[in-house]
């Protein structure tokens, strides 16, 4: 099992307004052994929540200054999320109370650091019954669907039994803070802004953690919703890239994920999935292998840079096609234009002797982007970009 260490302290001197929060003779230490599974749940929860709130999202911080997941928006206050997961059966609630108390400990702590500067405080876990509700109440008022992120607000959604449980856990959390010498007031802890969430996410494969993320039905559904279709291969490719980029890095347990990065990832995978029609019909046979290899390598290497796609689409929307007689002439004229574009060529550095391969690569990539331009446009709209 890969071990990782969490950040040393929930307290950052940049955020503190009161010396009461950090006594000079004691620093709160939240250092703990952290498994690869716990990190994967945290990353998956961050991505699922980011996609759920994608319209107004600007960025996600994983292992932020105060919480496991911090969601930032362009027109509202941040959401702070504490994530706890079990690698056992998600029906097993034997350590649910411990996790809930620990979550409220940090959320109360965050409220004292951030004062009123938050829109929500969320405790998210993969427990099917995180509040240990009785069977009757749980089945009637909590049981989440496999393919949804269930977020229940304390004031509006959580039954009295669950509220009582949370109040008990909050009292215990405050006692823990007080014993540690930290500010334990709940003055800034607004129960109306507190929610508890369940993300159904089980440990299915011990050896290949990437397979686990593909089993997250809530993530599957959100990706399909953004793509506006159920496309299994494309969805799997996107989720695999999300894992490789953000989950498969157990040594770097502090991330900032920009919304533009996630949107770009979707778009590059969409472009990769476009057919090879232009290559097969228009690139000389003896150049096809080099052009295809170079184009694929370019897309892979530039997967966090969308300038080329932006440039080609901007040119396409400004292209005057009125002087051409039919669709084929319009398409070929535009592709030829992009193949000679100096700015685009600067993204594809080649020796002079390879100029034809460079030009063929540009034309090939331009065709793939045009083929998927409607899907790309819809995806941008889904992310409000």
N, C-alpha and C positions, 0 to 999 in steps of 0.2 A: 504494500500500500504506500502510495506517495504521501509524504507528510508536508504540510505547509504551515507557516505561522501567520496568524492574523496580525493586523496592525497593532502596534504597541499600546495605544491608548485611544479611547473614544474622545478624549479631550485634545483640542488643538489650541495653542495660545493665540492663534489668529482669530478664533471665534469667541473667546471668553470675554464676558463683560463684567464678571464678578469674581473676586478672589475666593468667594465661598465655594465656587465650583471646583477649585483645584487647590487644596491646602498645600502650603509650601513644603510640609514634611511628608506628603503622600501623593503619589500619582496613581490614578486609577489604571490598572493593568488588565486589558482584556485579551492578553496573549493566550492562545490556545492551540492545541494540536488540531490541524484541519485536513481532512481527507480529500482526495481527488473527487470522491462522490459528492461531498458537501459543496465543493467549489463548482462542480457541474450543475448541481441543483440551483445554486445561487446565480450562475451565469444564465441558465435556462429561464429562471424566473425573471431575471432582468430583461432578457430579450422578449419574453412573452408580454411582460408589462409594457415594455417600450413599444411593441407592435400594437398592443391594445390602445394605448394613449398616443398613437403615432401622429395624429393630426396636428397637435400643438406642441409636441415634444421637440426639444432642441438637442439634449444629450442625456446619456445615462452614465452615472459614475458607480462603478462596482468597487466595494471597499472604499467608500468615500470618507470624509473627515469624521462623520458621526455615525453613519449607518452602512449596512451591507450593500444596499442599493439606494441610490438617490436619483430621482427623475426630475429633470429641469425643463421648464416650459417657457414659451415666449410671452404668454399673457396670463400666467397665474403662478402662485407660489409653489415651491417644490413639494414633491411627495417623498417621504422618507420611509424606507422599508427595512424591516428586520426579517431575515430569512433563516428558518430552522428546518432541517430535514432529517428524516429517518432512513437509514439504509435497510431497515428491517421491513416487515410487511407494513404497508401504509394503513392497515386496519388495526395494527398494534398500538395502543395508546399508553403503554407502560411508562414511556418517558415524555408524554405530552405535557404533563403539568410542569415538569422541569423546564422544558423548552419554552412554554408560554410565559413562565415567570422570568426567564432570562430575556425573552423578547421584550416584555414590558419594562424590565430594568433599563434596557438601552433606549427604548422609545421615550420613557419618562426623562431619562438623561438628555436625550436629544431635544425634547421640548424645553428643558431648562437652558440649553445652549442656544437654541434658535429662537427662543421666546415665542412670538406669534407668527414667525416667518415660515409657515408651512401650510399646505392645503389639505394634506392627509398624512396620517401616521398609520402604517400597515404592518401587521404581523402576517407573514406568508409562510406556509409549510406545505408538506405533501401528506399530512395526516388527513384521512377521510373524516375524522371527527376530532378536530384540534381542541375543542372546548369540552370534550368528554361528556357530551349531552346524552341523556337517556335515549334508548333506542327509538321510542315513540316520537320524541321531540326531534331527534336527528333526522329520521326518515321523513317527517312532515315538513321540516323547516330548514334543513341544512344540506342534505345529501347532494353533492355536486355531480354534474354530468362529466363524463370522461373527457369531452372535447371543449370544456370551457374553463376559464379562470373565474372561480367563484369568489367575489369580493362582497363581504357582508358588513355593512356599516353598523356600529354599535347602537346608535340612536334609532335607526329606522328598520333594521333587518334582524338583529340578533335577539332571540327570545330571552325572556327573563332569566331562565335557567343559565343561559350563556353569559348574560350580563353579571349575574351573581358570581359566576366562576371567574370572570375577568376582574371583577372588583376584588375578589380574594387574592388573585395572583398579583394585582397591582399593589395591594397592601403589603404583600410579601416582598415584592420588588422594591418598594420604598424602604422597608426595613433593611434590606440588603444594602441599599445605597447609604442609609443612615449609619449602619454599622461600619461601613467602609470610610466614613468621614466625608461623604459627598452630599451635595444638596439633594434632599429627598422630597421636596415639595412637588405637588402636582398642580400648582397654580397655573402653569402654562400648558398643562396636559388637557386638551379639549376633547372630551369623550365624543362630542358630535363629529369630530374629524378623525376618529379612530375606527379602523376597519380590521377585520380578520379575513384572510384569504386562503383558499385551498387550491393548489395546483396539483392535479393528479400526475405523479411522475415517479415511477418505480424503478428500482435497480434491476434491470432485466439481464444485462450482460456484464459480468465481472471483468472480463479481459479487454473488451473493445467498448470503451465508454461512448464512442461516437454512435453506436447502435442505439444507446439509450435515448439520445436526443431525438432520434427519428421516431421513437415510440411515444413521444409526448403529443397526445392527440390535440391538446389545446394549441400547441405550436403549429401542428399540421393544418388545423382549421384556419388560423390567422393567415398563414402563408397562402393558402388557397383563396381566402377572401381578398387578399391584396392582388393576387394574380387574376382574380375574377374567374377562376376555373379550377377544376380538380385535375392537376397535372402531376402525377406521382413522380415521374423522373425528374422534372424541374424542381419540384418541392424537395426531393431527396438531395439534389445537388446544392440547393440553397442551404438546407439545414446542415449538410456536411461541411460546407464552407463556413457557416456560422460557428460550428464546433471547432474547426481547424484554426479559425482566426481568434476566437475568444475563449473557447473551452479547453483546448489542447495546449495550455500554457500554464502548467501547474506551478511554475516558479514565479510567474508574474501575477500576483494576486491583487493587483490594483489597476483598474482600467477606466478609461473614459471612452465611451462609445458614442460617436456623433450620429445623429439621425441621417445625415447625408451619407455617412459610410454604409449604413445598412441599406439605404435606397440604392446606392451605387452597386453594392454586392448583388442585390436583386437584378439590377439592370445588366450587369456583366454576365450573370448566369443566363439571363434571357437571351442575350446576344450569342453566347456560346451555343445555345440550343437551336439557333437558326440553321436552316439546311445549307448544304455545300453546293447548291445549284450553280452559283456563279463560278466557283472554282472549277467545276467539272466542265462547264460549257465555254468559258471565256479565257481561262488561263492556259497558256501552252502546256502541253502534257509534261514536257521535261522540266518545267518550272513549278508544277503543282506541289510537289513534295516540299520544296524549299519555302514556297509561299505559305502553305498550310502550317508548317512547323513554326515559321516566324510569327505568323498571325496568332497562333495559339499561345506561343510563348509571350507575345506582347500582351494579350488579354490577361493571362495568368499573372504576369509581373505588375501590370498596371491596374489590378483589381480594386485598388483604393483610390484611383485617379480617374475621373470621368470626363476630363477635358476633351479628349478625342471625340467621344460620343456627343458631348455638348456641341462641339464645333461642327461636326457633320450634320447633326439635326438642325442647328441654326442655319447652316447653308441651305439645307433642304427646304426649310420653311420660307426662305427668301428667294429661292430659285425661280426664275422666270421661265415657265414651261410653255408659254403661249405661242412661241415661234416654231414649235415642233408638232409634227402631224399626228403622231400616235404615241401610245404609252411606252412602247419599246424605245422609240427615239428619245423621249423625255428621260427615261431611266438611264440609257446608255450615255446620253450627254451629261447628265449630272454625275454619274460614276467617273466618266473621263475627266470632268472638271476637278473632282476631289483627288483623283490620282496625280494631278499636277500641282496641287495646292502646296505652296511653300511652307506654310505654318504646320500643316499636317505632316509633311515630310520631316519636319524638325523633330517630331515625336518618334520617327522611325529611322534612326541614324544608320547609314549603310555606306560602304565604300562605293566609289563611282562605278566600279565594274558590276556592282549589284543593283544598279539603278532600276533595271527592269523588274527585279524581284521586289524592290521597295514599292514600285508603282503598282505591281500586281497585288501586293499585300494590302495596300490602301484601297484598291478597288474592291477586293474581296471583302474586307472589313466593312466598307461603305455599304455594300449590298446586304450584308448580314444585319447591319443596323437599320437600314431602310425596311427590310423584310419584317422586322419586329418593332417598327417605329410606333405603331398604335398601342402595342402592349407597353412599351417604354413610357409613352405619354400617360397611359392610364395608371401605371405604377407611380409615376411622379405625383399625379393627382391624389393617389391614395395616401402618400406621405406629405401632401400639401407642400410640394417643392416645385 
